[in-house]
Amino acid sequence: MTAYKLLLSLHGLLGVLALVTFWIGGMTRKGSPLHKGAGKIYLLAMVALLVPALPLAIRILVLKSQLGGVFLLYLWVIVVTSVWTSWRAIRDKRDWARFAGPAYKALAALNIVSGLVVLGMGLFLAQDSQVIFIAFSSVGVLGGIAMLRFTRQAPDNPRWWLKEHLGGMIGNGVATHIAFLSIGLPKMLPMLDGPLLHNVAWLGPLATAVAARIYLGRKYLPRPVAATLPAGKLA
């Protein structure tokens, strides 16, 4: 077996492990031992996935497609960001300054720059995948801007870390399900492969992530309490 095929096989096995543990963690009670255990295994699997993913993306960039290679490298950046954020949010939940330190700021800047590159490719070069390139460029650009804003001042909400953790895990889930729908599912069910599945595989998880972010934010994050005035001051 060549090194390339070995990397692909390792990537696929880790992807299966990530998909299974993602749903175990997502469906179990938050904070329970099973939830924490599955989450740790999931993040370790994602880290392990990112190791072979980088040389595979570079190989595509050099040997097959510059557009495809650059896009995969961009995806690598945003997945590294979501994995790092979801992990460090738990580790640094009592130390915002440490969480929002140099590594966080560097990732934010890298997301913005790489997102703008992908946006430019979507507008001027990627004819067949224009919608996908433009849609995904917003993840890096808008996400990076939000990260830089987050570093300006310590948050008032003591559960800021939970918001960051949930956001990171949702991003991880997007990456996991795109990989399954665009690579794993067509191999399992070749009759489903085609342009429709291609677009659903890329844009479906992204749209689902927006809905999940809103739902989980309302469920697990406290809402601000509106200030009330004494009865005699209402006029």
N, C-alpha and C positions, 0 to 999 in steps of 0.2 A: 504494500500500500504506500502510495506517494505521500509526501508531507502535506500536500494540498488536500488530498482525500481524507487524510487523518484529521486535519483541521475542520473539514466539513462535517465529518462524523461526530467529532467532539462537540462542535457547535450545535448539531441537531440533538444530541443526547441532553446537553445542558438546557436546550430550549424546551424539551419535554418536561424536564425537572422543574424549570421555572414556571411553566404554564400550570402544572399540577399544584405546586406549592403556593402560587399566587391565589388560586381559588380556595385552597384550604385556609389560608390566612384571611381572605376576604369574607368567607362564609362563617367563620368562627367568631365568638365573642371577643371584642376588642379588649386587649389587656390580659386575656386568658393565656395559660401556658402553651396551649396548642397554637394560638394566634402568634405569640412571640416566637415559638420554635419554627413554625412554618415561614414566618417573615424573615428570620435569620437565614434559613436555608435558601429562601428565594433570593435574598440580596447576595448571598455568596455565589449562587448560580449565575446571577446577572453579572457579577464581577468576573467570574470565570468565562462567561460568554463574551465579554468585552475584550478579553485578551486575544483570542483568535480572530475576532471580528475586525480588529485594526489591520493586521496584515492581509486579510481577505479583501478588505476595501481598497487597500493600496494596490493589490494585485489587479483588481478590476480597473482601477484608475490608470495603471501603467499598460496593461495588456489588452483591455477590452473596450472600455468606454470612459472618456474623461468626465462626461456629464454624470454618468452613473456612479463613478468612483467618488467624485466630489460630493454628490448627494449622500452616499453611504458614509463618508467621513463626517458630514454634517450630522447625520443621524447618530453617529458614534458620539459626537460632542454632546448632543442634547440628552442622550441616554446616560452618559457618564454624569451629566449634571443632575439628572433625576435620581440616579442611584446614590450619588454623593449626598444630595440634599436629604433624601429620605433616611439615610443612615446617620448623618451628622445631626439632624434635627433631634433625634433621640439621645445621642451621646452628649450634645451640648444644650439640652433643653433648659438648663439653669445658667447658661452663659451665652447670652445673645451676642456679645462682642466677639467671642471666639468663633461662634458659628458664622457670623457675617464678616469674617476676617479676610485676609489676602486671597485665600483659595476661592472663597465664595465670589469675591469681586472679579478675580481672574476668569472664573467660569462665566460670570455675567457678561463680561466684555467679549469673550470668545463666542458666546451664543449670539450676541448682536452682530458681530462681524461676519461670522459664518452664515447667519440667517440672511444678511443683506446680500452675500454672494449667491446664495440659493435663490433669493428673490430675483436678482438680476438674471440668473440663468433661466428662471421660469418666464420672465417677461420677454427675453430676447433669443433664447437658444433652445429650450426644451419644448418643442412643439407638441410631441405626443403626450407628454406628462406635465403640461403647463399648469393645469389646475392643482395637481399634487404638489409641484414645486412651490407654487405661490402659497398654497394653504399651509404647508409645513414650514415655510420661511417665517410665518408669523409666530410660530412656537418659539423660535430662537430670538427674534427681534423683540417681540412684546414681553416674552419671559425674561430676557436679559435686562430690559428696561425696568421691569417690576423688581428684579433682584437688586439693581443699583439703588432704586428708591428705598428699598427695605433696609439698606445699609446706612441711610442718612441719620436715622434716629431710632433709639430703642423702642420697640412696640409697647403700647399700654396694655395690650391683652396678654395676660400671663400664659395663655395657651397658644402663643404664637408658634411654638415648636410643633404643635399638633397640626396646625394649618400647613406648615412647611412639609411635614412628614406626609400628610395626606396628598398634597400636591405632587410630591416626588413619587409616591407610590402609584398615583394615577398615571403619571407620565411613564413609569415603568410598565404599567399594565398596557398602555397604548403600544409600546414597543413589543411587548410579548405577544400581543394578539395580532399585530401587523405581521410579525414573523410567521405565526401559525397560519393565518389566513392567506398570505401571499406565497408561502413556501411549503409549509406542511400539508395544508388541506388539498392543494392541487395534486400533490404526490399521492395522497390517500385516495382522492376522488378525482381522477383526471377529467372526467366528463364535466366537471364544474368549472374547469379552467377556461379563461377567456377575458375579454375586456371588462365585462360587468363585474366579475369577481375581483379583477385587478383594482378597479376603482373602489369597490366596497371594502376590500382588504386594507386600503390605505386611508380612505376618508371616513369609513364607518367607525373605527376605534377612536379617531380624533373627535368626531361629533359626540360619541358616547362619553368621552372623557369630560367634555364640557358639562354635560348633564350630570355626570357623577360628581364633578367638583361642586356644583350647586347643591345637589342633594346631600352629600356628606358634610358640606359646610353648614347647612341648616341643621343637620342632625347632631353633629358632634361639637360644633363651635358655638360659644355663647353669643347671643345677639345683644347689641348695645341697648341699654335701658334708656328710654326717652326721659328727659328731664321733666319733672312736673312742677307746676307753680301752685302755691296756696290758693284756696278757693277765692279769697278776696282779691287776688292779683290777675284773674282771668280776663278782666274787661280790657 
